[in-house]
Amino acid sequence: METKGYVHVYTGNGKGKTTAAFGLALRALCAGKGVYVGQFVKSMKYNETKIERLFNGSDPAFGRIRIEQLGRGCFIGKDPESADAEAARKGWARCADLLRSGEYDVVILDELTIALHFGLLSTAVVLDVLRSRHPAVEVVAADLVTEMCDVKHYYTQGVLSRDGIDR
């Protein structure tokens, strides 16, 4: 039975989107799944990136994780430069390839919505790739905002909790 991947969008006014995304990553890794995290605005490795050292190669029962910084750093409060747009486009090309390949079970697009908000990427191009991704890939888009309330959940459509994703 092929598992269908869904798209999660963590958004709202507050902290917790990246934290929620990494919570899902941890759950997936403990279930033996592969996880990719592309961070669109960050250019340095924050504490959450230490998870790579904890999981990669430590125990064959765990999945593997790859985290890449795809941006040039925070430009909030100022206008992004053309080099920021170029970095976002290159980063998106990398993510698009991974989304289509199915190499990773979970792909986290950290701060993707910031890149979209500032016009560094085209919403139409992003949606096209999300629609044409490998059908089993679970996608998380997390940005600078969190409103964690039950707006829509696939459980109401009869999808039971899935190992490494929901439990």
Biotite code that builds the C-alpha atoms (Angstrom):
import biotite.structure as struc

atoms = struc.array([
    struc.Atom([0.000, 0.000, 0.000], chain_id="A", res_id=1, res_name="MET", atom_name="CA", element="C"),
    struc.Atom([1.461, 3.365, -1.041], chain_id="A", res_id=2, res_name="GLU", atom_name="CA", element="C"),
    struc.Atom([1.317, 6.060, 1.598], chain_id="A", res_id=3, res_name="THR", atom_name="CA", element="C"),
    struc.Atom([0.040, 9.443, 0.513], chain_id="A", res_id=4, res_name="LYS", atom_name="CA", element="C"),
    struc.Atom([2.038, 12.451, 1.690], chain_id="A", res_id=5, res_name="GLY", atom_name="CA", element="C"),
    struc.Atom([0.296, 15.639, 2.783], chain_id="A", res_id=6, res_name="TYR", atom_name="CA", element="C"),
    struc.Atom([1.315, 19.288, 2.962], chain_id="A", res_id=7, res_name="VAL", atom_name="CA", element="C"),
    struc.Atom([1.458, 20.902, 6.413], chain_id="A", res_id=8, res_name="HIS", atom_name="CA", element="C"),
    struc.Atom([1.543, 24.709, 6.691], chain_id="A", res_id=9, res_name="VAL", atom_name="CA", element="C"),
    struc.Atom([2.445, 26.076, 10.119], chain_id="A", res_id=10, res_name="TYR", atom_name="CA", element="C"),
    struc.Atom([1.509, 29.746, 10.240], chain_id="A", res_id=11, res_name="THR", atom_name="CA", element="C"),
    struc.Atom([0.215, 32.474, 12.560], chain_id="A", res_id=12, res_name="GLY", atom_name="CA", element="C"),
    struc.Atom([1.429, 35.247, 14.868], chain_id="A", res_id=13, res_name="ASN", atom_name="CA", element="C"),
    struc.Atom([3.921, 33.689, 17.181], chain_id="A", res_id=14, res_name="GLY", atom_name="CA", element="C"),
    struc.Atom([6.768, 31.321, 17.830], chain_id="A", res_id=15, res_name="LYS", atom_name="CA", element="C"),
    struc.Atom([6.737, 27.600, 17.205], chain_id="A", res_id=16, res_name="GLY", atom_name="CA", element="C"),
    struc.Atom([6.598, 26.829, 13.486], chain_id="A", res_id=17, res_name="LYS", atom_name="CA", element="C"),
    struc.Atom([10.158, 25.600, 13.092], chain_id="A", res_id=18, res_name="THR", atom_name="CA", element="C"),
    struc.Atom([9.859, 23.882, 16.473], chain_id="A", res_id=19, res_name="THR", atom_name="CA", element="C"),
    struc.Atom([6.724, 22.050, 15.308], chain_id="A", res_id=20, res_name="ALA", atom_name="CA", element="C"),
    struc.Atom([8.428, 21.097, 12.036], chain_id="A", res_id=21, res_name="ALA", atom_name="CA", element="C"),
    struc.Atom([11.431, 19.693, 13.893], chain_id="A", res_id=22, res_name="PHE", atom_name="CA", element="C"),
    struc.Atom([9.075, 17.830, 16.213], chain_id="A", res_id=23, res_name="GLY", atom_name="CA", element="C"),
    struc.Atom([7.652, 16.071, 13.176], chain_id="A", res_id=24, res_name="LEU", atom_name="CA", element="C"),
    struc.Atom([11.195, 15.487, 11.898], chain_id="A", res_id=25, res_name="ALA", atom_name="CA", element="C"),
    struc.Atom([12.139, 13.828, 15.185], chain_id="A", res_id=26, res_name="LEU", atom_name="CA", element="C"),
    struc.Atom([9.053, 11.633, 15.085], chain_id="A", res_id=27, res_name="ARG", atom_name="CA", element="C"),
    struc.Atom([9.780, 10.612, 11.482], chain_id="A", res_id=28, res_name="ALA", atom_name="CA", element="C"),
    struc.Atom([13.446, 9.881, 12.236], chain_id="A", res_id=29, res_name="LEU", atom_name="CA", element="C"),
    struc.Atom([12.498, 7.657, 15.162], chain_id="A", res_id=30, res_name="CYS", atom_name="CA", element="C"),
    struc.Atom([10.227, 5.742, 12.770], chain_id="A", res_id=31, res_name="ALA", atom_name="CA", element="C"),
    struc.Atom([13.152, 5.141, 10.386], chain_id="A", res_id=32, res_name="GLY", atom_name="CA", element="C"),
    struc.Atom([12.138, 7.761, 7.814], chain_id="A", res_id=33, res_name="LYS", atom_name="CA", element="C"),
    struc.Atom([14.443, 10.072, 5.866], chain_id="A", res_id=34, res_name="GLY", atom_name="CA", element="C"),
    struc.Atom([14.065, 13.821, 6.473], chain_id="A", res_id=35, res_name="VAL", atom_name="CA", element="C"),
    struc.Atom([15.343, 16.810, 4.501], chain_id="A", res_id=36, res_name="TYR", atom_name="CA", element="C"),
    struc.Atom([15.235, 20.362, 5.883], chain_id="A", res_id=37, res_name="VAL", atom_name="CA", element="C"),
    struc.Atom([15.875, 23.338, 3.612], chain_id="A", res_id=38, res_name="GLY", atom_name="CA", element="C"),
    struc.Atom([16.098, 26.625, 5.511], chain_id="A", res_id=39, res_name="GLN", atom_name="CA", element="C"),
    struc.Atom([15.306, 29.448, 3.085], chain_id="A", res_id=40, res_name="PHE", atom_name="CA", element="C"),
    struc.Atom([16.344, 32.515, 5.075], chain_id="A", res_id=41, res_name="VAL", atom_name="CA", element="C"),
    struc.Atom([18.825, 31.136, 7.587], chain_id="A", res_id=42, res_name="LYS", atom_name="CA", element="C"),
    struc.Atom([22.483, 31.161, 6.623], chain_id="A", res_id=43, res_name="SER", atom_name="CA", element="C"),
    struc.Atom([23.927, 29.821, 9.860], chain_id="A", res_id=44, res_name="MET", atom_name="CA", element="C"),
    struc.Atom([23.377, 26.587, 11.725], chain_id="A", res_id=45, res_name="LYS", atom_name="CA", element="C"),
    struc.Atom([21.076, 27.168, 14.696], chain_id="A", res_id=46, res_name="TYR", atom_name="CA", element="C"),
    struc.Atom([20.826, 24.692, 17.584], chain_id="A", res_id=47, res_name="ASN", atom_name="CA", element="C"),
    struc.Atom([18.162, 22.593, 15.860], chain_id="A", res_id=48, res_name="GLU", atom_name="CA", element="C"),
    struc.Atom([20.698, 21.585, 13.215], chain_id="A", res_id=49, res_name="THR", atom_name="CA", element="C"),
    struc.Atom([22.619, 19.546, 15.805], chain_id="A", res_id=50, res_name="LYS", atom_name="CA", element="C"),
    struc.Atom([19.983, 16.865, 15.267], chain_id="A", res_id=51, res_name="ILE", atom_name="CA", element="C"),
    struc.Atom([22.052, 15.743, 12.239], chain_id="A", res_id=52, res_name="GLU", atom_name="CA", element="C"),
    struc.Atom([24.871, 14.595, 14.522], chain_id="A", res_id=53, res_name="ARG", atom_name="CA", element="C"),
    struc.Atom([22.452, 12.714, 16.763], chain_id="A", res_id=54, res_name="LEU", atom_name="CA", element="C"),
    struc.Atom([20.791, 10.658, 14.044], chain_id="A", res_id=55, res_name="PHE", atom_name="CA", element="C"),
    struc.Atom([23.020, 10.170, 11.027], chain_id="A", res_id=56, res_name="ASN", atom_name="CA", element="C"),
    struc.Atom([24.792, 6.862, 11.404], chain_id="A", res_id=57, res_name="GLY", atom_name="CA", element="C"),
    struc.Atom([24.112, 6.469, 15.114], chain_id="A", res_id=58, res_name="SER", atom_name="CA", element="C"),
    struc.Atom([21.705, 3.537, 14.838], chain_id="A", res_id=59, res_name="ASP", atom_name="CA", element="C"),
    struc.Atom([20.379, 1.790, 11.720], chain_id="A", res_id=60, res_name="PRO", atom_name="CA", element="C"),
    struc.Atom([16.881, 1.702, 13.271], chain_id="A", res_id=61, res_name="ALA", atom_name="CA", element="C"),
    struc.Atom([16.660, 5.486, 12.928], chain_id="A", res_id=62, res_name="PHE", atom_name="CA", element="C"),
    struc.Atom([16.169, 7.467, 9.743], chain_id="A", res_id=63, res_name="GLY", atom_name="CA", element="C"),
    struc.Atom([18.637, 9.947, 8.291], chain_id="A", res_id=64, res_name="ARG", atom_name="CA", element="C"),
    struc.Atom([18.387, 13.717, 8.155], chain_id="A", res_id=65, res_name="ILE", atom_name="CA", element="C"),
    struc.Atom([19.987, 16.362, 5.952], chain_id="A", res_id=66, res_name="ARG", atom_name="CA", element="C"),
    struc.Atom([19.748, 20.064, 6.840], chain_id="A", res_id=67, res_name="ILE", atom_name="CA", element="C"),
    struc.Atom([20.879, 22.786, 4.451], chain_id="A", res_id=68, res_name="GLU", atom_name="CA", element="C"),
    struc.Atom([20.880, 26.548, 4.764], chain_id="A", res_id=69, res_name="GLN", atom_name="CA", element="C"),
    struc.Atom([19.589, 27.926, 1.464], chain_id="A", res_id=70, res_name="LEU", atom_name="CA", element="C"),
    struc.Atom([19.586, 31.646, 2.271], chain_id="A", res_id=71, res_name="GLY", atom_name="CA", element="C"),
    struc.Atom([22.059, 34.429, 2.910], chain_id="A", res_id=72, res_name="ARG", atom_name="CA", element="C"),
    struc.Atom([20.733, 35.380, 6.324], chain_id="A", res_id=73, res_name="GLY", atom_name="CA", element="C"),
    struc.Atom([17.890, 37.381, 7.774], chain_id="A", res_id=74, res_name="CYS", atom_name="CA", element="C"),
    struc.Atom([16.778, 40.429, 5.808], chain_id="A", res_id=75, res_name="PHE", atom_name="CA", element="C"),
    struc.Atom([13.638, 41.139, 7.814], chain_id="A", res_id=76, res_name="ILE", atom_name="CA", element="C"),
    struc.Atom([13.309, 44.897, 8.308], chain_id="A", res_id=77, res_name="GLY", atom_name="CA", element="C"),
    struc.Atom([15.199, 45.692, 5.112], chain_id="A", res_id=78, res_name="LYS", atom_name="CA", element="C"),
    struc.Atom([14.748, 44.938, 1.450], chain_id="A", res_id=79, res_name="ASP", atom_name="CA", element="C"),
    struc.Atom([16.217, 41.661, 0.204], chain_id="A", res_id=80, res_name="PRO", atom_name="CA", element="C"),
    struc.Atom([18.981, 41.992, -2.358], chain_id="A", res_id=81, res_name="GLU", atom_name="CA", element="C"),
    struc.Atom([19.208, 40.312, -5.755], chain_id="A", res_id=82, res_name="SER", atom_name="CA", element="C"),
    struc.Atom([21.653, 37.818, -4.229], chain_id="A", res_id=83, res_name="ALA", atom_name="CA", element="C"),
    struc.Atom([18.895, 36.790, -1.772], chain_id="A", res_id=84, res_name="ASP", atom_name="CA", element="C"),
    struc.Atom([16.577, 36.073, -4.708], chain_id="A", res_id=85, res_name="ALA", atom_name="CA", element="C"),
    struc.Atom([19.299, 34.088, -6.454], chain_id="A", res_id=86, res_name="GLU", atom_name="CA", element="C"),
    struc.Atom([19.949, 32.042, -3.301], chain_id="A", res_id=87, res_name="ALA", atom_name="CA", element="C"),
    struc.Atom([16.205, 31.348, -2.937], chain_id="A", res_id=88, res_name="ALA", atom_name="CA", element="C"),
    struc.Atom([15.928, 30.233, -6.583], chain_id="A", res_id=89, res_name="ARG", atom_name="CA", element="C"),
    struc.Atom([18.927, 27.904, -6.252], chain_id="A", res_id=90, res_name="LYS", atom_name="CA", element="C"),
    struc.Atom([17.575, 26.561, -2.987], chain_id="A", res_id=91, res_name="GLY", atom_name="CA", element="C"),
    struc.Atom([14.146, 26.000, -4.508], chain_id="A", res_id=92, res_name="TRP", atom_name="CA", element="C"),
    struc.Atom([15.664, 24.138, -7.463], chain_id="A", res_id=93, res_name="ALA", atom_name="CA", element="C"),
    struc.Atom([17.401, 21.817, -4.989], chain_id="A", res_id=94, res_name="ARG", atom_name="CA", element="C"),
    struc.Atom([14.186, 21.296, -3.016], chain_id="A", res_id=95, res_name="CYS", atom_name="CA", element="C"),
    struc.Atom([12.125, 20.753, -6.188], chain_id="A", res_id=96, res_name="ALA", atom_name="CA", element="C"),
    struc.Atom([14.466, 17.945, -7.252], chain_id="A", res_id=97, res_name="ASP", atom_name="CA", element="C"),
    struc.Atom([14.209, 16.306, -3.823], chain_id="A", res_id=98, res_name="LEU", atom_name="CA", element="C"),
    struc.Atom([10.417, 16.684, -3.700], chain_id="A", res_id=99, res_name="LEU", atom_name="CA", element="C"),
    struc.Atom([10.033, 14.989, -7.081], chain_id="A", res_id=100, res_name="ARG", atom_name="CA", element="C"),
    struc.Atom([12.578, 12.242, -6.420], chain_id="A", res_id=101, res_name="SER", atom_name="CA", element="C"),
    struc.Atom([11.009, 10.826, -3.263], chain_id="A", res_id=102, res_name="GLY", atom_name="CA", element="C"),
    struc.Atom([14.509, 10.434, -1.797], chain_id="A", res_id=103, res_name="GLU", atom_name="CA", element="C"),
    struc.Atom([13.222, 11.758, 1.544], chain_id="A", res_id=104, res_name="TYR", atom_name="CA", element="C"),
    struc.Atom([9.967, 10.797, 3.247], chain_id="A", res_id=105, res_name="ASP", atom_name="CA", element="C"),
    struc.Atom([9.569, 14.216, 4.890], chain_id="A", res_id=106, res_name="VAL", atom_name="CA", element="C"),
    struc.Atom([10.716, 17.527, 3.398], chain_id="A", res_id=107, res_name="VAL", atom_name="CA", element="C"),
    struc.Atom([10.641, 20.617, 5.609], chain_id="A", res_id=108, res_name="ILE", atom_name="CA", element="C"),
    struc.Atom([10.745, 23.956, 3.788], chain_id="A", res_id=109, res_name="LEU", atom_name="CA", element="C"),
    struc.Atom([11.662, 26.192, 6.717], chain_id="A", res_id=110, res_name="ASP", atom_name="CA", element="C"),
    struc.Atom([10.823, 29.867, 6.112], chain_id="A", res_id=111, res_name="GLU", atom_name="CA", element="C"),
    struc.Atom([9.635, 29.186, 2.557], chain_id="A", res_id=112, res_name="LEU", atom_name="CA", element="C"),
    struc.Atom([6.697, 31.535, 3.100], chain_id="A", res_id=113, res_name="THR", atom_name="CA", element="C"),
    struc.Atom([9.111, 34.364, 3.911], chain_id="A", res_id=114, res_name="ILE", atom_name="CA", element="C"),
    struc.Atom([10.794, 33.854, 0.546], chain_id="A", res_id=115, res_name="ALA", atom_name="CA", element="C"),
    struc.Atom([7.336, 33.905, -1.063], chain_id="A", res_id=116, res_name="LEU", atom_name="CA", element="C"),
    struc.Atom([6.217, 36.989, 0.891], chain_id="A", res_id=117, res_name="HIS", atom_name="CA", element="C"),
    struc.Atom([9.260, 38.958, -0.264], chain_id="A", res_id=118, res_name="PHE", atom_name="CA", element="C"),
    struc.Atom([8.828, 37.847, -3.876], chain_id="A", res_id=119, res_name="GLY", atom_name="CA", element="C"),
    struc.Atom([12.041, 35.828, -3.973], chain_id="A", res_id=120, res_name="LEU", atom_name="CA", element="C"),
    struc.Atom([10.099, 32.883, -5.365], chain_id="A", res_id=121, res_name="LEU", atom_name="CA", element="C"),
    struc.Atom([6.948, 32.618, -7.445], chain_id="A", res_id=122, res_name="SER", atom_name="CA", element="C"),
    struc.Atom([3.935, 31.168, -5.656], chain_id="A", res_id=123, res_name="THR", atom_name="CA", element="C"),
    struc.Atom([2.817, 29.542, -8.915], chain_id="A", res_id=124, res_name="ALA", atom_name="CA", element="C"),
    struc.Atom([6.180, 27.789, -9.348], chain_id="A", res_id=125, res_name="VAL", atom_name="CA", element="C"),
    struc.Atom([6.162, 26.566, -5.737], chain_id="A", res_id=126, res_name="VAL", atom_name="CA", element="C"),
    struc.Atom([2.587, 25.263, -5.992], chain_id="A", res_id=127, res_name="LEU", atom_name="CA", element="C"),
    struc.Atom([3.384, 23.525, -9.286], chain_id="A", res_id=128, res_name="ASP", atom_name="CA", element="C"),
    struc.Atom([6.265, 21.642, -7.673], chain_id="A", res_id=129, res_name="VAL", atom_name="CA", element="C"),
    struc.Atom([4.199, 20.773, -4.593], chain_id="A", res_id=130, res_name="LEU", atom_name="CA", element="C"),
    struc.Atom([1.457, 19.363, -6.819], chain_id="A", res_id=131, res_name="ARG", atom_name="CA", element="C"),
    struc.Atom([3.923, 17.350, -8.904], chain_id="A", res_id=132, res_name="SER", atom_name="CA", element="C"),
    struc.Atom([6.019, 16.022, -5.993], chain_id="A", res_id=133, res_name="ARG", atom_name="CA", element="C"),
    struc.Atom([6.442, 12.321, -5.367], chain_id="A", res_id=134, res_name="HIS", atom_name="CA", element="C"),
    struc.Atom([3.045, 11.222, -3.970], chain_id="A", res_id=135, res_name="PRO", atom_name="CA", element="C"),
    struc.Atom([4.463, 9.745, -0.746], chain_id="A", res_id=136, res_name="ALA", atom_name="CA", element="C"),
    struc.Atom([6.455, 12.833, 0.308], chain_id="A", res_id=137, res_name="VAL", atom_name="CA", element="C"),
    struc.Atom([5.148, 14.667, 3.383], chain_id="A", res_id=138, res_name="GLU", atom_name="CA", element="C"),
    struc.Atom([5.874, 18.413, 3.166], chain_id="A", res_id=139, res_name="VAL", atom_name="CA", element="C"),
    struc.Atom([6.068, 21.008, 5.933], chain_id="A", res_id=140, res_name="VAL", atom_name="CA", element="C"),
    struc.Atom([6.246, 24.729, 5.195], chain_id="A", res_id=141, res_name="ALA", atom_name="CA", element="C"),
    struc.Atom([7.155, 26.709, 8.302], chain_id="A", res_id=142, res_name="ALA", atom_name="CA", element="C"),
    struc.Atom([7.811, 30.426, 8.599], chain_id="A", res_id=143, res_name="ASP", atom_name="CA", element="C"),
    struc.Atom([7.927, 33.233, 11.151], chain_id="A", res_id=144, res_name="LEU", atom_name="CA", element="C"),
    struc.Atom([4.275, 33.016, 12.137], chain_id="A", res_id=145, res_name="VAL", atom_name="CA", element="C"),
    struc.Atom([2.136, 30.188, 14.347], chain_id="A", res_id=146, res_name="THR", atom_name="CA", element="C"),
    struc.Atom([-1.542, 29.799, 14.773], chain_id="A", res_id=147, res_name="GLU", atom_name="CA", element="C"),
    struc.Atom([-1.981, 26.258, 15.941], chain_id="A", res_id=148, res_name="MET", atom_name="CA", element="C"),
    struc.Atom([-5.709, 25.577, 15.794], chain_id="A", res_id=149, res_name="CYS", atom_name="CA", element="C"),
    struc.Atom([-7.611, 22.767, 14.119], chain_id="A", res_id=150, res_name="ASP", atom_name="CA", element="C"),
    struc.Atom([-8.706, 24.273, 10.799], chain_id="A", res_id=151, res_name="VAL", atom_name="CA", element="C"),
    struc.Atom([-8.490, 21.112, 8.700], chain_id="A", res_id=152, res_name="LYS", atom_name="CA", element="C"),
    struc.Atom([-7.194, 17.646, 9.510], chain_id="A", res_id=153, res_name="HIS", atom_name="CA", element="C"),
    struc.Atom([-7.019, 14.596, 7.242], chain_id="A", res_id=154, res_name="TYR", atom_name="CA", element="C"),
    struc.Atom([-8.228, 12.469, 10.170], chain_id="A", res_id=155, res_name="TYR", atom_name="CA", element="C"),
    struc.Atom([-11.757, 13.730, 9.435], chain_id="A", res_id=156, res_name="THR", atom_name="CA", element="C"),
    struc.Atom([-11.378, 12.184, 5.950], chain_id="A", res_id=157, res_name="GLN", atom_name="CA", element="C"),
    struc.Atom([-10.674, 8.768, 7.472], chain_id="A", res_id=158, res_name="GLY", atom_name="CA", element="C"),
    struc.Atom([-6.860, 8.910, 7.381], chain_id="A", res_id=159, res_name="VAL", atom_name="CA", element="C"),
    struc.Atom([-5.636, 7.181, 10.536], chain_id="A", res_id=160, res_name="LEU", atom_name="CA", element="C"),
    struc.Atom([-2.454, 8.196, 12.354], chain_id="A", res_id=161, res_name="SER", atom_name="CA", element="C"),
    struc.Atom([0.626, 7.200, 10.380], chain_id="A", res_id=162, res_name="ARG", atom_name="CA", element="C"),
    struc.Atom([3.867, 5.864, 11.846], chain_id="A", res_id=163, res_name="ASP", atom_name="CA", element="C"),
    struc.Atom([6.525, 8.571, 12.011], chain_id="A", res_id=164, res_name="GLY", atom_name="CA", element="C"),
    struc.Atom([4.140, 11.337, 10.928], chain_id="A", res_id=165, res_name="ILE", atom_name="CA", element="C"),
    struc.Atom([1.253, 11.498, 13.387], chain_id="A", res_id=166, res_name="ASP", atom_name="CA", element="C"),
    struc.Atom([2.580, 9.170, 16.094], chain_id="A", res_id=167, res_name="ARG", atom_name="CA", element="C"),
])
